[in-house]
Amino acid sequence: MPSDPKGRDAPGYHRHVFICGHERPEGAARPSCKNRGSLELLASIKAAAREEQLSNIRIQKSGCLDFCENGIACVVYPESIWYRLNTEIDINSMIQHLKDGTIDSTLVMEFEN
């Protein structure tokens, strides 16, 4: 196995957050998360996590998560909790989930069966 430049032998993340950064062209039939401010929100959540000194999580941009109609798409693993975010969310509720697994039910994305 190749040597990791950070000296890790395993990923070491307790939670992994993906926030959609997909951009569709103006006038597309479907909305896109980037055009709703997902990258700015991503930066704010990452900054809040750093401020809380959460070192065992990873927050990153993803490609299209395919649920852009619901708001900014976000998924947190290992719980597989899907959130619909917007730029007005209380970032503290996301940070709380990352700290201890508390799920903000007001942000959970609902799927039709």
Secondary structure, 3 states (H helix, E strand, C coil): CCCCCCCCCCCCCCEEEEEECCCCCCCCCCCCCHHHCHHHHHHHHHHHHHHCCCCCEEEEEECCCCCHHHCEEEEEECCCEEEEECCCCCHHHHHHHHHHCCCCCCCECCCCC
